[in-house]
Amino acid sequence: MDVKSQWLSGVLIAASLGTVGGWFAAHQQLQQPIARLNLVTPVLVLDRARLIQSIPPNATQEQMTKMVDDWQGQAKKLSDAGYLVIDSTAVVAAPIDLYIQTHGR
């Protein structure tokens, strides 16, 4: 084998070992956090007060009923997807990104 092919073989072997070593190190480092995430139930907050405030004052009973039904349907879908959905009246403090934004119609 000439020097050029030996050098190329050495580089390929080093790159392969580096890639495998990097993957293994990342896998080992992420194993525990991923296991912890599997034990945590995701929580989302639905803000009923904001929903009520977003209802226009001239809304009909049918429109109000539809908005509340949509709100409850959204909560049901999230619950079915594995989220714990709580009403904002039960929250003492929470980061703003846990709140689900409702948009007035």
Steps between C-alpha positions, in 0.01 A plus 500: 500500500630839415508793742198674347265202541627437853430862590151481343425176685613654827279805447195286414553276804546802730187669359297181542617448857434867578147477363420182692657642817303825467174314445565275800588796726187691394287189551637449850453867592138509378388169647418634849324825392285310250406246768400786731289662227305176463399529867373859475143574395486812283274770644310769311281779635175606338394850596123498541493863618673615181257291296204668667657843447550423130129438445355807327231678703250462217563124458197277473441210733594264215833677444583489872407132516719426196799681653466310828453170314811572291692575821387174657576312175850643499549389860373150414736468200796604714398259775471217248850588377640450852498854638373599841270795427411730787295817523685822574296554817685204651843648420694702755796566269610363164725602213309679225588234244288243687187699423308410188409811307133533405415729217174693495281455198 
